[in-house]
Amino acid sequence: MISAEEVRNMETVRKVGIIGLGVVADTHVKAVGAVDQCSLAAGCDLDPERRAVLGVGPSFYTDYREMLECEQLDAVHICLPHDLHQPVAEACAAAGVNVLSEKPEAVTGEQLRRMEQLEDRYHVQVGICLQNRYNETTKQLLEMAGSGAYGRLKAVKGIVTWHRPAQYYENAPWRGSFARSGGGCMMNQSIHTLDLMQLIGGPIEAIHGTVSRWMDYPTEVEDTAGARICFANGAEGIFFATVGYGDNSSVEVEAVCERAVFNIKNYRLTIRENGGEERLVCTDRRLNGKTYYGAGHEALIREFYRKLNGEAGSYVTCREGAVSVRMIHKIYESSLKHQKVQWG
């Protein structure tokens, strides 16, 4: 006999579509398949050869508007080039379809403002894929460092040293276009690290940053960036990111409190109290293939649909997701002005 809970779960399975079947779409396909509350019904891409990403069963379209008309979708995952996130998200929201968009949620300030208005305007749920928030190491660090048990937060550090060859931009020219991508190593790679830094540090007071093009790539976007981030609580943040390294090293995030230092690296959270020995707090599950993605997508997607089903789930709202994009905008502004800029 089917239990009441099983009946409820059957009634709340959501039909999902994916728009954009490029590199990150495979991660979404696998994550959707692992979540009981949703079922992949359709996918869309301009390139018909990419329909293979969907596997057997889901319908395929080359026009997302046609997909929205023909399929009774509950939610759409947007995995498109950055400049298309906002306009496509708005089209889906206007059709009454809930949205889960890859990062960044938008490229320009105006796009950010429109994204922040979507839920109120169309009465749908709109979430952003900042999946590293859902890593166990992140959750534990935020809980422990924010508890007050280790004293005042003094400093936050975020380091990303990855490798992207010229071919990375040649294979998808939009990545090297500032108008289309909104930036280079910050928008494409290290936005997650900036997001975690602001979660740890809290409200930002000012930023002093620089952006550079160290590599001999024919692009408009930065391959290297750094910043000093001044938090309102007095803590100081240091951020550095590059795609000019020879390998994809582990991202490092560190929080220094008065009586302990927390460090996330190599999927491990460690703590060193009062200058003592470092000890392990917890580890993160890793994905096969591009392990530096982490495994947070599945947890994020699961929580998104739990919330959509009226359960005790959570998701990253557009207002929450906009902070890391605005941090990037402030780093660009500071670099252009050659001076520290205020947050407000």
C-alpha positions, -999 to +999 in steps of 0.1 A: +000+000+000+013+035-009+018+057+022+003+092+026+038+106+023+044+088-010+011+101-024+020+136-014+054+133-031+038+119-063+015+149-063+043+174-060+067+162-086+076+192-108+081+191-145+114+208-153+129+223-184+165+233-191+174+262-214+210+260-226+227+226-229+263+237-227+290+227-203+272+232-170+239+217-182+251+181-176+255+190-139+218+201-138+206+171-157+222+148-131+211+168-102+175+169-114+176+132-118+188+127-082+159+148-067+126+131-061+106+163-063+113+170-100+114+153-133+132+165-165+106+170-192+123+191-218+155+209-229+163+237-253+194+247-272+202+263-306+225+234-314+205+202-321+235+180-314+233+190-278+200+172-273+221+141-263+228+159-229+192+153-220+193+115-224+163+095-234+128+108-227+128+146-224+115+166-254+140+188-273+135+223-287+156+249-304+134+278-293+127+283-256+095+303-263+081+272-282+091+250-252+073+273-228+042+272-250+042+234-257+052+221-223+033+226-190+065+232-170+066+240-133+102+253-134+130+261-158+168+260-152+187+286-172+222+276-183+228+302-210+256+328-216+255+354-188+238+383-208+208+361-215+201+351-179+179+381-171+158+384-203+151+346-205+144+345-167+119+373-172+102+356-201+098+324-181+085+343-151+060+362-172+048+328-184+042+318-148+071+294-147+095+292-117+131+299-125+165+286-113+193+305-130+230+297-132+253+324-119+257+353-124+220+363-123+227+393-145+255+413-161+245+450-157+231+470-128+198+474-147+195+437-153+201+431-115+173+455-107+149+437-130+159+403-116+152+415-081+117+425-091+107+392-108+092+374-078+070+403-067+060+412-103+051+377-115+045+357-082+069+330-090+100+316-073+133+327-088+166+312-075+202+316-083+228+288-085+254+298-059+257+262-049+289+265-027+266+279+000+252+243+003+286+226+009+289+211+044+322+229+049+305+263+042+275+256+065+298+245+093+321+275+089+293+300+089+277+284+120+309+282+140+325+315+131+292+333+135+284+317+169+305+342+189+322+313+207+355+322+190+354+359+194+351+387+169+357+381+132+390+398+122+397+388+086+384+368+056+405+355+027+394+341-006+419+327-031+412+312-066+441+301-088+428+282-118+438+275-154+418+285-185+438+283-218+431+305-248+411+277-263+385+281-235+376+315-249+380+304-286+355+276-280+329+300-266+337+335-277+310+351-255+332+343-225+358+368-237+333+395-245+327+420-217+292+428-229+281+392-230+299+377-200+301+408-178+337+400-169+363+373-168+378+354-139+355+371-114+321+366-132+330+332-146+351+315-120+354+333-086+320+347-081+313+318-057+343+328-036+332+364-034+297+352-024+311+331+005+333+360+016+304+383+020+283+356+038+311+353+063+320+390+066+286+405+065+276+439+051+303+456+031+315+492+037+341+497+009+362+479-017+396+487-032+403+465-062+423+460-093+417+440-125+444+429-149+451+410-181+483+391-175+478+364-202+482+369-239+446+362-247+426+381-274+398+389-249+382+420-234+378+405-199+402+402-170+421+370-163+434+382-129+418+404-101+424+413-065+407+434-039+407+445-003+372+443+011+363+464+042+334+450+061+311+471+083+320+451+114+356+461+111+369+428+095+392+430+066+389+408+035+416+399+009+405+384-024+426+372-053+416+353-084+434+343-116+428+319-145+465+323-155+478+295-132+490+262-147+464+240-130+430+242-112+441+244-075+417+241-047+399+273-038+409+285-003+385+304+020+397+314+054+381+332+084+402+345+112+384+351+146+400+363+178+404+327+192+404+305+161+413+303+124+389+284+101+401+272+067+384+255+038+407+239+013+408+206-006+371+201+003+381+201+040+372+225+068+398+228+095+400+248+127+431+260+147+422+273+181+444+297+200+474+289+179+472+252+186+471+222+163+449+222+133+420+197+134+395+185+109+359+197+113+342+181+082+347+173+045+326+179+014+314+153-011+331+156-045+318+152-080+335+131-107+350+149-136+354+186-128+357+181-091+364+218-084+327+224-091+320+208-057+288+189-051+265+217-040+243+217-071+223+187-060+217+201-025+207+235-039+183+220-065+168+197-039+162+226-015+148+248-044+121+222-051+113+215-014+106+252-010+085+252-042+065+224-028+058+243+004+082+224+025+110+237+048+134+243+019+155+273+010+170+289-021+193+318-030+170+347-039+178+373-066+184+399-039+208+376-021+226+366-053+230+402-064+255+410-037+284+391-053+277+407-087+277+441-072+310+433-055+325+426-089+310+459-102+327+477-073+360+460-080+358+472-116+349+507-105+377+509-080+402+496-106+391+523-131+393+551-105+425+538-089+410+543-054+388+527-028+351+530-035+322+530-010+296+503-011+265+525-011 
